[in-house]
């Protein structure tokens, strides 16, 4: 494999630059606002929030159910890049299509958004798994952080351009702000598609692991024809079944995935619901967009900083620091009233957001068998997507329950953000039980067994 090859590492990291435009402009930026004010015009804010939460949950459930199987199939052939390309360009097409959705057509917008998220999340399964093909263990923390860091920069730059287009549409020859936002969706699709090309060209597909008997020829050699089609699917199903049996007995991986499920739930929920929450408590859209830009550009250097911190004190300790900061954010967020407070919160989130994501990825890469990376990252992303299912629904449901009890929409919204603190508390407790060295021993044992 081409580990630590500079061109391959940069090409791998550039995919984060490519798809982070979707995470920033679409998921965290314009879509929640536009969905609430344009595609769900005239609807109560609690209803539009519930719809947005439902869309994220449907997409998350779909990816979660498919992720381990897709990973297992990809591990049995040379298919990681093929799967990544398919999901990435499905996301590109769905995102670009949002440009054509008319005012009030919330169902169409919601459907395209769901498929775009499936493309985004599905591609990340194989993108994450390819990290073991481009970097050695000693540089995992740094390279994982590098991806998130340039992702923040790239996503932030395009989002800044899109915000400028929205604030001054005439400068770009666009009729009005609504048309500018819709064109922003199209620009994200183009950006994502173009900057995915370096990974496709320069990152080599890792060789498949030893092939099980069902795809070997009669003379014991590899039957090349058997590596395609249904035999690969069958091999993937067999491997998935075996891994389900394995993972139940792998305490380290199991505990980490459970902890990750909980704390990343809080992180992802804050990412996708922050602007919706700000609107619900009465903040202005322009102020919220500025806050998001602050998070992006603070996140650029801080993600790299957390990569170095993980190398110095260990990824697990650095993740604990990020979880503690997020716990503070989820509590303080309920008491915000001014845009300046939201800006301060944006800075704090920007400091830790990339760190908790990148170090979780590199920590997990250390405790899994390399030859099953796509499948195990399938489980990793499955857990992340199930977290996305719970978080937005839990937040939206809390708000609806408090509202039904007779409290105002403002109080209901504030209660909903505080409820996310439960995920950080329980996730942190479970993470404290994870033993990294034991996890490495388990991974070595599985590799030797394979």
Secondary structure, DSSP 8 states (H G I E B T S, - for coil): --TT-HHHHHHHHHHHHHHHHIIIIIIIIIHHHHIIIIITTTS-HHHHHHHHHHHHHHHHHHHHHHHHHHHHHHHTTT-HHHHHHHHHHHHHHHHHHGGG--TT-HHHHHHHHHHHHHHHHHHHHHHHHTHHHH--GGGHHHHHHHHHHHHHHHHHHHHHHHHHHHHTGGGGT-SSHHHHHHHHHHHHHHHHHHHTHHHHHHS---------GGGB-TTSSB-GGGGSTHHHHHHHHHHHHHHHHHHTT-HHHHHHHHHHHHHHHHHHHHHHHHHHHHHHTT--HHHHHHHHHHHHHHHHHHHHHHHHHHHHH-HHHHHHHHHHHHHHHHHHGGG--SHHHHHHHHHHHHHHHHHHHHHHHHHHHHTS-GGGHHHHHHHHHHHHHHHHHHHHHHHHHHHHHHHHTT--HHHHHHHHHHHTHHHHHHHHHHHTT--HHHHHHHHHHHHHH-
